[in-house]
Amino acid sequence: MSLPTRVTQAIGQLREQQQTPLCAYVYDLVALEQHVRNMRETLPANCELFYAAKANPEAPILRTLAPLVDGFEAASGGELRWLYEQCPGHLLIFGGPGKLDSELEIAMDYRISAFHVESLTELRSLARIAARRRQRTPVLLRLNLKLAEAPDSRLVMGGKPTPFGLDEDALDEALKLLRDEPWLELQGLHFHVLSHQLDVGAHLRLIRSYCRTFSQLCAEHGLQLPLLNVGGGMGINYQDPQNSFDWTTFCQGLKALIAEEGMGDTRIRFEIGRFISAACGYYVMQVLDIKRSHGQYFAIGRGSTHHFRTPAAQGHDHPFVVIRGQQPAQLQNQQVTLVGQLCTPKDVLASQQTVTALAIDDLLVFTLAGAYAWNISHRDFLMHEPPQMLFLTT
């Protein structure tokens, strides 16, 4: 595995500027922009692309994406405020369970594009607030579908008991409430049952089942809905990055699927996070120490899981590249566990990985660090300094 030249050069410049051991995030915004342009080029014409800000809400990331995506998805009042400030004039949608009344009010103030309703309680709250404000309020009902084929993924959030969405047997009551509430406007349905999907064929089958369920429910309930939100779920293969989700092949299959299922007049909305931003990010930490303990080598870097929680959250050994420094190699063709500065044996980024050469002061560069990384980390633990942040625009 090699790094892009501009990333390697930027890391080298950071290192030269440092008086202390380096710890930094580097985000390649040029690569991010090109990646999303490529995604848009292959997406069928009636499909929309929204960015799920929970994956990485850094302002330069959002500003890079703003002219390229159709809108942004927020999952909290805080994200809504942030998106409204950073991406003024762009469409916002609001999902997630347990929305506070105060958050619903904020979303109404912003006149967002759609509320993704997760429960009957939430629907009643939204109806009450909309009626008091006398404000037309766009709604998508998120349904936790019964699936004929159980989803196969490392992160399943539907098709089984979960906190997300309405069960199908609650749909009648939800629709009755919507008919009785003139200030609520049902615009569509939202289905999202899994993440980390790497199998294009399996995901196309899932999207087909979404389309058929959408059409069936519309027919059964006499609905004419313009919008189907199919979520995201496209996976990043952290163990074999070259074999991540094949977006181009997926879009080719999606185009045929839309024609076969008669969905050409329906807007199909994707809200994608990890697959958009993961590859643009790199987490860099300088090796402070190399030690041997009970027959195993450990490289201790400046930083670790309190900055970069992805491998701990996902339970994997994270891919990395070594940028050699000036010191002679202390390890050659040896296995080493990459750890950090925390006082816990769980502070591990990669376990027993073979390195060609490694020495103190070398840099460990963890790739695929642009999503669910810094923003999900327990950054205040032990009060270590935060990493530097560098955003590459050229």
Secondary structure, 3 states (H helix, E strand, C coil): CCCCHHHHHHHHHHHHHCCCCCEEEEEEHHHHHHHHHHHHHHCCCCEEEEEEHHHCCCHHHHHHHCCCCCEEEECCHHHHHHHHHHCCCCEEEECCCCCCHHHHHHHHHCCCCEEEECCHHHHHHHHHHHHHHCCCEEEEEEEECCCCCCCCCCEECCCCCCCCCEEHHHHHHHHHHHHHCCCEEEEEEECCCEECECCHHHHHHHHHHHHHHHHHHHHHHCCCCCEEEEECCECCCCCCHHHCCCHHHHHHHHHHHHHHCCCCCCEEEEEECHHHHHHHEEEEEEEEEEEEECCEEEEEECCCCCCCCHHHHHCCCCCEEEECCCCCCCEEEEEEEEECCCCCCCCEEEEEEEEEEECCCCEEEECCCCCCCHHHCCCCHHHCCCCEEEEECC
